[in-house]
Amino acid sequence: MNQTESLYDRATAAYIGLAIGDALGATVEFMTPDEIKLKYGLHDEIVGGGWLSLKPGAVTDDTTMSLALGNSILSEQAIVPQAIAQAFSDWLKAKPVDVGHTVRKGIVHFRYGGVPITPFCEFDSGNGACMRTLPIALSTLFKPEADVRMASRDQAHTTHNSELSDAGTECIVLMIQDSLLKTNKSALTQKWVNPLIQKHPIYSFENSKRKDPSGFIVDTLQAVFQSFFDLTSFEDSLIDVVNRGGDADTTGAILGMLAGAYYGMSAIPEKWINGLDPNIKNACIEQAKQLVDYALTTRNSLEKSSLVAHG
């Protein structure tokens, strides 16, 4: 597999991983680890159900908002806050199976005022911006770090304008990008996780194992980091994080996209891939390819412009 083929493979795995983590975690969302153990033993099958009474293979807002964001980027061939906010408004109009309070509030703010940026509020530090961030990671893959961070905020601030949310979401975006390019876990820690914790010590995750994580972005990423760094396979890390309960569809989705980018498609169990709703699976595969195509085209255009400028 050459470098480009590997990139497509890992991007596809990240998107499929997002959907699988969402579908697997939704079954046990809001349950405690003890409740999960009592009902399922070890929860490792895509069976639907949960508080949303989902069909097997169905997903929640984590995946469908990601697809809405990706469609906006592809339609505009750019990251345009106004278009992103409109895409989220259209998504809400279609009556998704679930929507978070902060997400709804941000969309309503846009609908009434036409402004695609919600006011700063440090209490809006939920995980809703991070759960849907994969299209940003894919589309800005070859851009400078400062541009990646700006793009992340362009999408995040439609609903979540918070320093803690920004910091955690940008860390995940940059970790996914480096994982797509085959950076090892030690480097991911040194380059992205340690600086995050140095700036925001609340994100430290080594002293206690986060169980029953809430929708607070810090709780979410502590659980994701613990599962990702403590275990050595896509399957083991995803099973570990969803069996912690709490906001399990989102911890599963974020772990799935990160671990998918890191391990690639061959690491994802076929039973999980086949267990996804076919329409969602195909949409994720197609959008992953299109977003990588967009990133490659953008890189090639920048390289040509640079060559012309340096004549």
N, C-alpha and C positions, 0 to 999 in steps of 0.2 A: 504494500500500500504506500503510494507516494504521499508527499506532504499535503497536497490539495485533497486527495481522497481521504486522508486521515482527518482533515479539517471538516469535510462534509459528514464523515462518520460520527465524529465527536459532537458536532452541532446537532445532528439528528438524535443522538443519544441524550443530549441535554434536554431537547424538547420532549422526547418520549419519556425521559426520566421525570420531567416536571409533571406530565400527565399521569404517569404511573404513581408517583408519590402522592399526588392529589387524590386519585381514585382509591388507593390503598389506605391513606390516612383518613379520608372522609368517613369511612366505616366506624372509626373509633374516636372521631372528633368529640371533644368535651368529656371523654371518659377518663378515669384515673387508671394508672397502670394496674392496680389491683382489680378494678372492674373489667379491664380488658382480659387479664389473665383468667378471671373467673368465667367469662363468657366464651373466650376464644382459645384459651391456652396461650399459644404464641400466634399473634395475628400476622399471617403472611400470605393471605389469599385475597384476590380482588373479588369481593362478593357483594358489594353494594350495601344497601341498608343504612345504618347509622341514623342520626337524628333527622336527616333530610330524606330518609327512605329512598335512597338512590337505587337505580337499576345497576346490576353488576357492570362495571366498566365505565360508568358515568363519572363525570368530573364536576368540579365546582367553579367558583369565580376565579380561583387561582389560574386555571388553564384558560378559561374563556376570556378573561380580561387580557391575558398575554396575547392571545390570538387577535383580539381587537386592537391592541397596541401595535402588533406586527403588521396587521393589515393597513393601519394608518401610515406607518413608515413606508411601506411598499407602495401605497397609493400616491403619497406625496413625493416619494423618492427623497425624503428628508425627514428629520425629526422636528415637527412643527407643533408647538404646544396647543394652538387653537384646534388643529386637526385631531390631535390626541384626545383633547377634552371632548370634542364632538363625537369621536369614536366611542368613548366611554359613556357619553350620554345616550347614544344609540344602543349601546350594549344594555344599559339599564332599561331603556324603553322596551326591549325585547323580553323583559321579565325573567332574568336569570334565576337559577335555583336558589342562589344565596347572594347577599351583598352586605358588606360590612358597614357599620355606622359612619365611620370616617369617610369611606368611599362615597356613600350616598350623599353625605353632607357636601363634599367637594363638587360632586356632579350637580347638585341643586344650586350651589353657589355659581357655577358656570352658567347654568340655564337662566338664572335670573339676571345676572349681570354681564354675561358674555365674556368674562375675564377667565382665562384658562389657568390662573394661578390662585390657589386658595391662600388666605392670609396665614402668616407664620403663627404657629401654635405648638409649643413644645409638648403639649399634652396629646398632640396628634402623632404620637410615636408608635403607632401600630405597625404591623408587618405588611400592610396592604400594598404599599409601593414596591416592596422587595419581592413579594410573591409573583409579580407580573413583569419582572425586570429583564427576563431573558432576551426579548427582542432588542433591547438596548445593547446588551453584551454582544450579540451577534452582529448587529448592524454597524457598530462602532469599533469593530475588532482591531482595525489597523490605524486607528486615530490616536493622537497624543493623549496622555492621561488627562490633561486639563479638559480636553474636548469631551472625553468619555464622561467625566464627572459632571460637566455642564449638561450633556444629553440626559444623564440619569436624573438630574434635577428637573429638567424640562418635563419629563413624564411624571416624576414623583410628585411634584408640587401641584399637579392638577387636583390632588386629594390629600397629600401628606406633606406639609411644609414644616419640617421639624429637623433640627440638627442631628438628633440621634438616628432618626429614620434615614436621613441623607447619608450619614457616616456608615451605617450598617449596609444599606443598599449598595452604595458605591463599592464597598469592600467586596461584596458578593459578585458584583459585575466584573470587577477587576480580577478576582480569583477565577471566575468562569473563563474569562479571556485567556489568562495564562494557562489554565487547564487545557483549553482547546489547542494551545500551542505546546503542550506536553511539558509543562513545568511541574517539578516534583513537589510533594507536600511540604518538605522542609523549606523550600524556597517560597512557597505560598505563605507559610507562617511568617517567615522573616520579612517578606516584602509587603504583605498586606495586613495580616492579622495582628502581629505585634504592634505596628504603628496605630492601628485602630484602638487597641487596648491602652497604649501609651497616652493617646489623646482623650480617650473615654474609658477610664478604668472600670466602669460599670460592666463593660463587655467581657471582663476576665472570666474564663470558664473552666479553669483547671482545678479549682479547689472543691467543687461540688458537682455532682452529676445532676443536671437539670431534668427534673421529671415534671410531668403535667404542665408543660410550658404554656403560658398564656399568649394572647395575641400581641403583647408588648414586644417590640422588635428585639430588645435585648434578650428576653426570655427565649424567643424563637431562635436567634442566632447562637446563643449559648448551647442549646440542644443540638443544633445543626453542626456546629464546630466539633462538639464532643463526639458525635457519631461519625462524622467524616474523618477526623484525625485519629480516633481511637481504633477504628476498624479498617480492614484492608480490602474490602470488596464493595461493589455497588449493592449487592443483595443484603449483605450483613448490616451495612450502615443504614440502609433504608428501613429494614425490619426493626432495627434498634430504635430509630428515632420515632417511628409511628407508634411503637409499643410504649412510648413514654406518655401517650395520650395528650390531653390538652388540645391545643390548636393543631391537631395532627395532620389535617389536610395541607396546611401551609408549611409546617416543618417538613412534611414529606415532599411537598412540591419543591421547596428551596434545596433540600438535600438532594432530591432527584436530579435537578438541573445541574447542580455542582458536580455530583458524583458521575452523572452521565457524561459531562464534558471531560472529566478526569479519566474515566475508565473506558469509555467508548461502547459501541453497540454490542460487541461480543460479550460484555460483562452483564448485560441485562437478561434476566431469565425469559425464555420464550413464552412461558405461561403468562407472564405479566404483559408482555407485548400483545399477545393474542387475546388477553382478557380485556383490553381497552375497547371502548366503543369504536367501531371501525371508522366512523366519520371523524371523530376526534383524532384518532391515530393518523389518518391520512392527512388531515389538516395540519397536524404538527410536523409530519415528515415534509410536506410540501413547503410550509412556511420556513422551516429550518433551511432548506435548500435555497429558497428565494432570498432570505436574509444574508446568507453567506455569499450568494451571487452579488448582491448589492454591496456588501463589504469589499469583495474583491474588485468590483468595478470602481468603487470609490478609491481604493488603494491605487489601482492602475492609473486613474485620472490624476491623482496627486503626484505619482511618480513621473508621468509625462509632463505635467506642469513644471515640476522641479527641474527636469532635464532641459526644458525650453528656457527656463529662467537662468540656468547656469551655462546655456549655450555651448 
